[in-house]
Amino acid sequence: MVADVHVSYSNLIGKRLSQKQTQQQIYDSEKRAMLFNRKYQKIQADYHNLISIAADLIDALEQAVQGQPVSTP
């Protein structure tokens, strides 16, 4: 009987540790997901800025090829 109580108590402690570990893993995963989302948003903003710059360069090149003066936006 005493051995059964000890086993039940250690199972309970193990489950609590396991639950804490699981909660920590969830927290860490959510934190990493937020970090990756921020990085993704920055990369996406950089990409849009790069596309805009490329469009301005293409417009300037077209103007130069047509012999028009190149103006800066």
N, C-alpha and C positions, 0 to 999 in steps of 0.2 A: 504494500500500500504506500509506504513512504517513497519507494522507488518510483511508483506511478506518479506521485505528486511532483517529484523532482523532474521526471521526464516531461510532464505537462508544463511545468514552470519553465524549463529550458526551451521547450517548443514555443511557448508564449514569447519569451525573450527573443528567440530566433526570428519569430514572425514580426516582432516590433522592429528589430534591427533591419530585417528584410524590407519592411514597409518604409522605414526611414531611408534606406538605401534607394529604394524605388522612387520615393519622393525627391531625393537629391538628384537622381538621374533625370527625372522629369524636369526639375528646375534647371539643371545644367543643359539639357537638350533645348529647352525653351530659350535660355539665354544665348546659346549658340545660334539658334534659328533667328533670333532678333538681330544678332551681330551680322549674320550672313544676309539678312534682308536689308540692313543698312548698307552693307558693302554693295549689294546688288543695285540698290537705288542710286548709289553714287556712280557706279559703273554705267548705269542706264543714263543718268544725267550727262556724264562725260561723253557717252556715245551720241546723244542728241546734239550736244555742243559741237562735236566733231563733224557730224552731218551738216550742221549749219555752216561751219567754216568751209567745208568742202564745197557746198553750194555757192558760197560767196566767191571762192577761188575759181570755180567753173564759170560763173558769170563774168568775172574779171578776164579770164582767158578768152571767152567768147568775144567780149568787147575788144580785146587786143587783136584778135585774129581778124575782126571786121574793120580794124583801123580806127575804132572809136577811142576816145580818151578813157582811160580806166579811172573810175572814181571809187573812192573808199566809202563804204556805207556808214 
